[in-house]
Amino acid sequence: MEWKRVVYHVAVVVAALGMFLPLLYGAVPLVRELLGSNPLLKSLAVIALGWLTAYFTFEERGEKVTAS
């Protein structure tokens, strides 16, 4: 597996976990300690960085489909 694909997959997972950080904020003390007083802004930053990293590391490997 190429390094860009690995970075892409990790970035997608990080962005997906970032969506649930505000929910985990109330249940997991470690997340509460990491996010501090404003979890929404920090989780939005994690989501944005994850999706931007995924966007710039994505490489389309599909073959071109033709009608003939």
C-alpha positions in Angstrom: 0.0 0.0 0.0 1.4 3.4 -1.0 2.0 6.0 1.7 -0.5 8.4 0.2 -3.2 5.7 0.5 -2.3 5.1 4.1 -2.4 8.8 4.9 -5.7 9.1 3.1 -7.3 6.2 5.2 -5.9 7.6 8.5 -7.2 11.1 7.6 -10.7 9.8 6.9 -10.8 7.9 10.2 -9.6 11.0 12.1 -12.2 13.1 10.4 -14.9 10.6 11.2 -13.8 10.4 14.9 -13.8 14.2 15.0 -17.5 14.2 14.3 -18.1 12.3 17.5 -15.8 14.3 19.8 -18.6 16.5 21.2 -20.6 13.4 22.0 -17.6 11.8 23.7 -16.9 15.0 25.6 -19.5 14.2 28.2 -18.7 10.5 28.6 -14.9 10.1 28.4 -12.8 12.1 30.9 -9.7 11.9 28.6 -11.5 13.6 25.7 -12.8 16.3 28.1 -9.2 16.9 29.2 -7.9 17.1 25.6 -10.6 19.3 24.2 -10.7 21.8 27.1 -13.5 24.3 27.5 -14.8 24.6 23.9 -15.1 21.2 22.3 -17.1 22.2 19.3 -14.5 24.5 17.8 -11.7 21.9 18.3 -13.8 19.1 16.9 -14.6 21.2 13.8 -10.8 21.9 13.4 -10.1 18.1 13.6 -12.8 17.4 11.1 -11.5 20.1 8.7 -7.9 19.0 9.0 -8.9 15.4 8.5 -10.9 16.1 5.4 -8.4 18.5 3.9 -5.6 15.9 4.4 -7.8 13.3 2.8 -8.7 15.5 -0.1 -5.1 16.3 -0.9 -3.8 12.8 -0.6 -6.5 11.1 -2.6 -5.4 9.5 -5.8 -7.9 8.0 -8.2 -6.7 4.6 -9.4 -9.8 3.5 -11.3 -9.5 2.5 -14.9 -11.3 4.6 -17.6 -14.6 3.0 -18.6 -15.5 3.2 -22.2 -18.7 2.2 -24.0 -16.9 -0.1 -26.5 
